[in-house]
Amino acid sequence: MTTTTKDIITEIANDLVAHCRIEADDIVEHDCKIWDKHFAEGWTSIEGDGQVYTGREEQIAKYREWEAGVIVHGCEVIGPFIGTDGFSVIFELDMEGKDGAFPRSQMKEVANYTVENGKIVKEEFRYPATECSSECGCEK
């Protein structure tokens, strides 16, 4: 049986979803495992506010800053949803600002992953406008 692009995308997507469902004390240490396995060197990450991060070091800095400011009480991962050049996942987060910057609230985001040559080359996060407010910190 021949492995197709869809098979490869499905395998990567299922691995990423399973990975994201595991709770971890250190997100960076945990995510390095999935980055090593399925992300291309120098991949691009685009946040819903348009900020772009390229590669592992920028990603680590982004996550460290996020971890310093947010308490996550729970995260549900829905998906994956497979397409011809990648996949999407919905994250439902229950979180609050550590310093009171925003109250405990629920947030949804869609993460779109583009796969080329068997690796994730881009991830892009999108937030629903109706659920986004100035308190969520995304600078809508």
Stockholm file with secondary structure:
# STOCKHOLM 1.0

chainA/1-140         MTTTTKDIITEIANDLVAHCRIEADDIVEHDCKIWDKHFAEGWTSIEGDGQVYTGREEQIAKYREWEAGVIVHGCEVIGPFIGTDGFSVIFELDMEGKDGAFPRSQMKEVANYTVENGKIVKEEFRYPATECSSECGCEK
#=GR chainA/1-140 SS CCCCHHHHHHHHHHHHHHHHTSCCSCHHHHHHHHHHHHEEEEEEEECTTSCEEEHHHHHHHHHHHHHHHEEEEEEEEEEEEECSSEEEEEEEEEEEETTSSSCSEEEEEEEEEEEETTEEEEEEEECCTTTCCGGGSSCC
#=GC SS_cons         CCCCHHHHHHHHHHHHHHHHTSCCSCHHHHHHHHHHHHEEEEEEEECTTSCEEEHHHHHHHHHHHHHHHEEEEEEEEEEEEECSSEEEEEEEEEEEETTSSSCSEEEEEEEEEEEETTEEEEEEEECCTTTCCGGGSSCC
//
